[in-house]
């Protein structure tokens, strides 16, 4: 591997805060008639990285509202923190 490629990979691995550029929601049935499980796949920096959240049903409702109200979301990979900016509070 070329030295420049190695440097780029090291730099890429040091990036801890990434922009959420897409989300994909999924629901999985556990047992027939029981509550299912939701997951949110966060696509970060247009596919440079990704992270999967497994929120409770109540947390999912709040997260989806925050995504709708915000025009920008960031995810801190090191601390596992999802941050929303420019929230519309109307």
VEXMARKOL-274261 format. One line per 10 residues: for each residue x, y, z of N, C-alpha, C, O, CB. Coordinates in Angstrom, 3 decimals, decimal comma, m for minus. Glycine has a CB too. Layout:
N
X/Y/Z/X/Y/Z/X/Y/Z/X/Y/Z/X/Y/Z | ...;
This chain:
90
0,850/m1,182/0,000/0,000/0,000/0,000/0,890/1,238/0,000/1,880/1,302/0,729/m0,964/0,002/1,225 | 0,540/2,188/m0,799/1,326/3,413/m0,909/1,255/4,211/0,384/0,271/4,143/1,120/0,836/4,264/m2,088 | 2,310/4,967/0,646/2,378/5,758/1,873/1,238/6,772/1,945/0,661/6,982/3,012/3,726/6,477/1,966 | 0,914/7,396/0,819/m0,176/8,378/0,812/m1,499/7,711/1,170/m2,307/8,289/1,897/m0,283/9,064/m0,565 | m1,728/6,495/0,664/m2,959/5,768/0,994/m3,015/5,457/2,477/m4,072/5,584/3,095/m3,059/4,471/0,180 | m1,901/5,052/3,055/m1,835/4,757/4,488/m2,126/6,005/5,306/m2,847/5,938/6,302/m0,457/4,190/4,862 | m1,579/7,137/4,901/m1,833/8,388/5,610/m3,300/8,766/5,534/m3,877/9,209/6,527/m0,973/9,511/5,040 | m3,916/8,595/4,363/m5,334/8,906/4,207/m6,188/8,002/5,093/m7,161/8,466/5,688/m5,755/8,760/2,737 | m5,840/6,724/5,187/m6,593/5,808/6,042/m6,452/6,181/7,514/m7,427/6,119/8,263/m6,125/4,371/5,821 | m5,254/6,566/7,932/m5,062/7,004/9,314/m5,865/8,260/9,613/m6,496/8,363/10,664/m3,584/7,253/9,592;
m5,841/9,211/8,694/m6,611/10,443/8,865/m8,095/10,116/8,951/m8,798/10,649/9,809/m6,341/11,428/7,703 | m8,573/9,249/8,075/m9,986/8,859/8,063/m10,387/8,214/9,383/m11,482/8,471/9,883/m10,266/7,895/6,903 | m9,520/7,382/9,955/m9,845/6,699/11,214/m9,838/7,661/12,399/m10,442/7,362/13,429/m8,855/5,562/11,469 | m9,171/8,808/12,278/m9,138/9,788/13,361/m10,402/10,641/13,415/m10,685/11,256/14,444/m7,928/10,682/13,209 | m11,152/10,687/12,341/m12,374/11,492/12,306/m13,411/10,830/13,201/m13,824/9,697/12,953/m12,914/11,649/10,844 | m13,824/11,529/14,227/m14,770/10,978/15,191/m16,175/11,552/15,057/m17,142/10,908/15,465/m14,268/11,217/16,580 | m16,305/12,740/14,498/m17,622/13,351/14,352/m17,927/13,445/12,865/m17,172/14,031/12,089/m17,684/14,762/15,037 | m19,063/12,846/12,487/m19,435/12,790/11,076/m20,862/13,298/10,891/m21,698/13,208/11,790/m19,297/11,350/10,532 | m21,112/13,827/9,708/m22,453/14,302/9,365/m23,350/13,116/9,013/m22,940/12,203/8,296/m22,394/15,310/8,185 | m24,575/13,145/9,527/m25,571/12,139/9,142/m26,163/12,610/7,819/m26,857/13,626/7,770/m26,698/11,947/10,259;
m25,888/11,874/6,754/m26,354/12,286/5,431/m27,595/11,514/4,987/m28,311/11,964/4,093/m25,245/12,100/4,412 | m27,858/10,371/5,594/m29,072/9,600/5,320/m29,391/8,742/6,537/m28,511/8,422/7,336/m28,905/8,713/4,043 | m30,664/8,376/6,666/m31,043/7,387/7,666/m31,915/6,338/6,989/m32,669/6,635/6,062/m31,787/8,051/8,871 | m31,798/5,126/7,464/m32,644/4,039/6,977/m33,269/3,369/8,188/m32,567/2,867/9,066/m31,828/3,010/6,113 | m34,587/3,365/8,228/m35,301/2,760/9,347/m35,722/1,346/8,974/m36,129/1,081/7,843/m36,533/3,610/9,744 | m35,616/0,443/9,945/m36,044/m0,939/9,747/m36,830/m1,396/10,959/m36,632/m0,903/12,070/m34,833/m1,870/9,499 | m37,721/m2,342/10,732/m38,488/m2,955/11,813/m38,396/m4,463/11,644/m38,544/m4,974/10,534/m39,984/m2,471/11,812 | m38,153/m5,176/12,733/m38,023/m6,628/12,698/m39,025/m7,247/13,659/m39,130/m6,828/14,812/m36,581/m7,065/13,053 | m39,755/m8,239/13,186/m40,672/m8,985/14,046/m39,859/m9,913/14,933/m38,955/m10,601/14,459/m41,711/m9,788/13,206 | m40,179/m9,930/16,211/m39,484/m10,841/17,141/m40,299/m12,119/17,278/m39,890/m13,179/16,806/m39,267/m10,170/18,545;
m41,420/m12,017/17,908/m42,350/m13,136/18,067/m43,702/m12,690/17,562/m44,074/m11,529/17,733/m42,436/m13,613/19,553 | m44,428/m13,569/16,957/m45,758/m13,266/16,430/m46,612/m12,669/17,543/m46,798/m13,288/18,590/m46,431/m14,540/15,841 | m47,134/m11,453/17,312/m47,997/m10,785/18,285/m47,266/m9,943/19,315/m47,901/m9,169/20,030/m48,805/m11,793/18,989 | m45,952/m10,071/19,410/m45,175/m9,268/20,355/m44,677/m7,998/19,664/m44,744/m7,863/18,443/m43,981/m10,085/20,922 | m44,181/m7,079/20,478/m43,582/m5,869/19,921/m42,373/m6,237/19,075/m41,637/m7,172/19,392/m43,179/m4,884/21,045 | m42,182/m5,498/18,005/m41,018/m5,693/17,152/m39,858/m4,824/17,618/m39,941/m4,141/18,639/m41,362/m5,381/15,694 | m38,788/m4,864/16,856/m37,596/m4,076/17,184/m37,282/m3,145/16,028/m37,229/m3,569/14,873/m36,381/m4,995/17,494 | m37,074/m1,876/16,345/m36,694/m0,888/15,350/m35,179/m0,705/15,352/m34,528/m0,825/16,390/m37,404/0,453/15,615 | m34,631/m0,416/14,182/m33,241/0,021/14,072/m33,192/1,207/13,124/m33,983/1,307/12,185/m32,313/m1,138/13,574 | m32,268/2,087/13,381/m31,981/3,212/12,489/m30,530/3,094/12,059/m29,621/3,124/12,889/m32,259/4,597/13,186;
m30,322/2,962/10,776/m28,971/2,943/10,245/m28,621/4,372/9,852/m29,277/4,975/9,003/m28,839/1,959/9,026 | m27,586/4,900/10,479/m27,113/6,240/10,164/m26,029/6,118/9,105/m24,995/5,491/9,336/m26,580/6,976/11,437 | m26,265/6,713/7,951/m25,251/6,773/6,908/m24,494/8,078/7,147/m25,088/9,156/7,145/m25,886/6,702/5,441 | m23,205/7,974/7,351/m22,400/9,115/7,765/m21,485/9,567/6,633/m20,819/8,756/5,990/m21,575/8,766/9,008 | m21,467/10,866/6,404/m20,612/11,466/5,365/m20,735/10,731/4,036/m19,739/10,319/3,440/m19,149/11,467/5,816 | m21,983/10,575/3,582/m22,272/9,965/2,276/m21,655/8,577/2,112/m21,183/8,225/1,031/m21,772/10,866/1,169 | m21,662/7,799/3,180/m21,191/6,416/3,099/m19,772/6,191/3,573/m19,287/5,061/3,507/m21,297/5,950/1,715 | m19,082/7,221/4,052/m17,723/7,040/4,565/m17,723/6,143/5,806/m16,738/5,461/6,089/m17,090/8,404/4,896 | m18,835/6,154/6,536/m18,983/5,323/7,726/m20,473/5,139/7,964/m21,297/5,776/7,307/m18,275/5,963/8,980 | m20,812/4,273/8,896/m22,214/4,076/9,279/m22,274/3,608/10,713/m21,292/3,115/11,268/m22,917/3,060/8,345;
m23,444/3,772/11,302/m23,675/3,328/12,675/m25,137/2,932/12,793/m26,008/3,564/12,196/m23,302/4,443/13,717 | m25,402/1,887/13,563/m26,776/1,413/13,723/m27,230/1,658/15,155/m26,584/1,232/16,112/m26,892/m0,091/13,360 | m28,357/2,353/15,280/m29,007/2,596/16,572/m30,149/1,597/16,733/m30,787/1,215/15,752/m29,533/4,074/16,678 | m30,404/1,177/17,962/m31,533/0,298/18,257/m32,398/0,966/19,334/m32,395/0,540/20,489/m31,040/m1,121/18,725 | m33,140/2,016/18,946/m33,920/2,770/19,940/m35,181/2,018/20,371/m35,682/1,143/19,664/m34,307/4,140/19,377 | m35,673/2,388/21,550/m36,982/1,892/21,980/m38,038/2,548/21,094/m37,738/3,493/20,364/m37,246/2,196/23,508 | m39,256/2,058/21,154/m40,337/2,649/20,356/m40,530/4,123/20,697/m40,715/4,950/19,804/m41,651/1,882/20,581 | m40,487/4,451/21,983/m40,661/5,848/22,403/m39,502/6,717/21,918/m39,715/7,828/21,430/m40,778/5,936/23,934 | m38,279/6,209/22,053/m37,114/6,963/21,590/m37,142/7,154/20,075/m36,733/8,203/19,577/m35,823/6,253/22,003 | m37,619/6,153/19,341/m37,692/6,272/17,888/m38,598/7,434/17,494/m38,257/8,210/16,602/m38,199/4,962/17,263;
m39,753/7,560/18,154/m40,657/8,671/17,858/m39,959/10,016/18,042/m40,076/10,907/17,200/m41,899/8,598/18,751 | m39,239/10,153/19,139/m38,539/11,406/19,425/m37,425/11,641/18,403/m37,266/12,754/17,903/m37,959/11,387/20,857 | m36,664/10,609/18,097/m35,576/10,758/17,123/m36,100/11,186/15,756/m35,528/12,072/15,120/m34,800/9,447/16,991 | m37,172/10,568/15,308/m37,726/10,932/14,001/m38,226/12,374/13,998/m38,098/13,071/12,992/m38,868/9,980/13,620 | m38,796/12,827/15,118/m39,229/14,225/15,217/m38,017/15,164/15,173/m38,061/16,214/14,532/m40,041/14,453/16,521 | m36,946/14,779/15,854/m35,742/15,611/15,839/m35,142/15,685/14,439/m34,728/16,759/14,003/m34,706/15,066/16,825 | m35,090/14,559/13,731/m34,591/14,582/12,355/m35,459/15,492/11,483/m34,949/16,200/10,614/m34,556/13,154/11,768 | m36,765/15,468/11,719/m37,671/16,293/10,917/m37,496/17,778/11,231/m37,576/18,615/10,332/m39,126/15,875/11,159 | m37,260/18,104/12,492/m37,168/19,506/12,909/m35,799/20,119/12,660/m35,661/21,342/12,630/m37,504/19,625/14,368 | m34,799/19,288/12,482/m33,432/19,775/12,311/m33,048/19,757/10,841/m33,498/18,906/10,075/m32,444/18,928/13,130;
m32,216/20,703/10,466/m31,740/20,667/9,080/m30,334/20,077/8,988/m29,728/20,054/7,917/m31,755/22,076/8,477 | m29,823/19,600/10,131/m28,456/19,082/10,136/m28,267/18,200/11,373/m28,624/18,599/12,482/m27,410/20,251/10,115 | m27,708/17,005/11,183/m27,411/16,122/12,317/m25,984/15,610/12,187/m25,498/15,345/11,088/m28,420/14,932/12,387 | m25,329/15,477/13,327/m23,965/14,960/13,395/m23,955/13,794/14,384/m24,765/13,739/15,310/m22,943/16,083/13,823 | m23,020/12,861/14,168/m22,885/11,733/15,089/m21,437/11,626/15,528/m20,526/11,579/14,701/m23,360/10,407/14,431 | m21,234/11,588/16,840/m19,907/11,439/17,425/m19,671/9,953/17,651/m20,254/9,355/18,555/m19,767/12,253/18,765 | m18,817/9,362/16,826/m18,554/7,925/16,896/m17,890/7,517/18,207/m18,170/6,440/18,734/m17,682/7,504/15,733 | m17,026/8,355/18,727/m16,313/8,029/19,959/m17,210/8,008/21,182/m17,115/7,107/22,016/m15,205/9,006/20,177 | m18,075/8,998/21,287/m18,954/9,116/22,456/m20,342/8,536/22,223/m21,131/8,431/23,162/m19,081/10,562/22,854 | m20,657/8,152/20,966/m21,975/7,609/20,590/m23,080/8,632/20,891/m24,094/8,307/21,508/m22,255/6,275/21,348;
m22,858/9,873/20,440/m23,801/10,960/20,675/m24,320/11,466/19,337/m23,543/11,764/18,430/m23,138/12,111/21,480 | m25,646/11,559/19,222/m26,307/12,109/18,051/m26,691/13,548/18,372/m27,376/13,808/19,361/m27,560/11,257/17,643 | m26,246/14,483/17,530/m26,456/15,906/17,794/m27,242/16,531/16,655/m26,965/16,276/15,483/m25,110/16,638/17,983 | m28,222/17,346/17,005/m29,067/18,014/16,030/m28,846/19,509/16,119/m28,754/20,061/17,215/m30,551/17,668/16,251 | m28,758/20,177/14,966/m28,553/21,626/14,981/m29,684/22,320/14,255/m30,448/21,701/13,514/m27,206/21,998/14,345 | m29,774/23,620/14,483/m30,777/24,464/13,839/m32,187/23,892/13,960/m32,923/23,794/12,978/m30,429/24,653/12,379 | m32,543/23,516/15,187/m33,875/22,965/15,413/m34,931/24,038/15,290/m34,797/25,129/15,844/m33,959/22,306/16,781 | m35,965/23,724/14,571/m37,119/24,605/14,453/m37,985/24,365/15,688/m38,502/23,264/15,877/m37,924/24,346/13,112 | m38,145/25,380/16,524/m38,885/25,212/17,773/m40,330/25,701/17,674/m41,037/25,733/18,681/m38,178/25,945/18,890 | m40,769/26,075/16,502/m42,154/26,525/16,319/m43,119/25,368/16,406/m44,327/25,561/16,276/m42,318/27,234/14,981;
